[in-house]
């Protein structure tokens, strides 16, 4: 008796449109629906098998994963507690004073003019702007805040230091004898008995939602900040 040869049949490969760049996708073999439970978070997806070699169009089902959920970008959270004027960090020169990113602003009061610089909140965001108006050694400090930023006016604080070496503390409660008032002109040289190069230190309690609209991000690596810092450092004695 003549032996009939046995040939292995290649598995059927359905053609599904709307696939790759040529509009055709060669997918895997379809499986018949089973009675197995669907895993949590997955759904049945109906797929139609296209006619091929005279076969009738056929519909089957397969389990598909749910679409991926894109997480929103990380944002600032919580609330701000204080603000300070932009400038060098105290801890860059005196680590014995603080571990917080508190700043001071070097100024030369012999140069008349109006100077504006950002106010930085404890969440490392720009929350307002300070203005220093200097006329003949007299300095007047004022500020404006972005909407939603509330300041404690009873505890708002600023003062001048003659230089970084003479600073004993930067805790406002311990500096009440040298506390100055915003909006009032001061002869700083007469007040401190120093030269015209001084350090402006602003530290005010505030409250705000760090996620609110309008606040601007601040970074110690920002190129704009580093450029302003380079211009301020030569003003230090």
C-alpha positions, 0 to 999 in steps of 0.5 A: 500500500502506498504511503500517503505523505503527511504535511505540516500545515502552517498556522493561519495568519489573519490580515487586519487593516489599519496596522503598520505603515502599509495599512496591513498587520500580520497578527497572531493566531486567533483563539476561540473564546473561553469561559475563563474569568477575565482578569481585573482591569481587562475587557473583551475586545471584538476582532473581525477576521478578514476573508482569506483564501475563500474563507468566510468572514468570522468574528471572535473575541480576545482579552485586551488590556485597558488603555494606559493611563498617563500620569500628570506631571509632578507639581509643587504640593503643600503650602508656602510658609515664608518668603525671602529675597533672591540672592546668594544662600546664607548656607553657601557662606555660613552653614552655622546659620541655617540649613534652609535655602534662605537668601540675602541680597547684596546692595551698594547704596552708593549707587542711586536707582531702583532695583527689583528682584524676585521674592522666593517662597519656601516651596522654591517658587517666585511668589512676588517682587521686592523693590529697593529705591536708593537715593543718596544713601537712603533706601526704601524697601517695598514689595508686591505679591502674586494673587493668592499669597497672603503675608502676615503683616504683623511679623513681616521682617527685613533688615540690613547686615553690614557683611556676612561675617558679622551675622550672628543669627538670621532668626527674625525673632532674635533680630527685633532690635534691628527690624525695619519697616517696609515703605520707610526711607532709612539711612542704612550707613547711619543705622548700622555704622557701616559702609555703603555695601550692605546685605538686605535680608527679607524674611516674611511669614506667608501662606499660599497654595503651592499648586495655585496658578500664577506662581513661577517655578524657581531653581538654583540651577536656573541660568537667569538666577545664576547670571543675577547672582554673578552680578551680586557677589562682587557687591559683598565686602 
